[in-house]
Amino acid sequence: MSQMNYSELLKHRDDLKRIAAKYKIREIYVIGSVARDQTSSSSDIDFLIELAEGASALGVGGFSYEAEKLLGISVDVIPSFALPGISDGQFKANIEDDAIAL
């Protein structure tokens, strides 16, 4: 797996936005180690996404798969509608604090 920081990720912004539109994803936020500029060789890329009306759970998987192929690195995706269900308050706060719009 290759290492990717935020500035490297920005080089793929237009392609990621195109993929997101295909799956009715309204907004993409970078979270986790890439957002905090604390990546290592074992880091993946974590995205928080906002779905547009008419989007489906299959679209979340499709976006994740295509983003992973594009970037050549493991991708994790958390849809924003899942945030209220996260019981670990610190984890939820970290997600909200880290989020940087792509």
N, C-alpha and C positions, 0 to 999 in steps of 0.2 A: 504494500500500500504506500502510496506517495503522500508526502506531507503537503498540506495546503494552508496558507494563511489567508487573512481577509483580503489583502490586496491582490493575491492570486485569484481568489474567488471572484472578485469584481470583474476580472477579465472575461468571465463567463456569464455576467449578469444578463445580457440580452438574450442569450440562448436559454437561460433558466427562466426568464420572463416569458419567452415563447412557449416553453414546455408547460409552464404554469397556466397560461391562457388556454392551452389545449385541454387541460383538465379542470377548467373553471375555478382556478385558484386566483383569488383577488390580490393577495399580498403575501410576500415571502420575507421572513425575518431570519437572520442568522443568530443563533444562540450558542451557548456552550463555549468550548475552548477557542474556537475560531473567532467568535465575537469578543472574547476576552484577550485575544492575542497570546494565548498560552498553549499553542499546539505543540505536539510532539510527533514522533514518527508513528505512534500508535493511534493518533487522533482521527476521529471520523468528523463528518460535518453534520451539525444538527440544525434543522430548520423548524421554525414555528410558522404555520401557514394559516391564512384566513381564506375560507372557501366562499365562493360566490353562490348566489342562489342557483339551485339546480345541480350543484356539484354532488359527487357521490364518493363513498368510501373507496370504491375501486379507483377513482381518480387520484386519491392520496397515494395508493400503491403504484399507480402508473407514473405519477410525478417522481416518486422516490426511485423507481427503477430507472427511468430515463435520466434523472439527475446523476445517479451513480454511474451510469454508462458514460455520460458526458464528462464527468469530473475524474473518473478513474479512482474513486475513493468511496468508502462506505458512507452512506447517507441515512440519517434517522430523521423522521418527520413527525411532528406533533401538531395535529390540527387544533386551532385555538378553541374550538368548542369543547375540547377535552380538559382545558384548564380548570374549570370549576370542580371537576371530579378528582383532581389531584389532592390527596389527603395530606401529603407531606408539605407543610407550609413553607419550609425553607427551600425545597426543590422548586415549588411554584414561584416563590419570590425570586429565585435565581433566574428562572426562565424569563420572567417579566423584566428583571433588571438588565439581563444580557441582551435582550432583543434589539437588533439593529436592522432597519429596513434595508433590503437589498436593492 
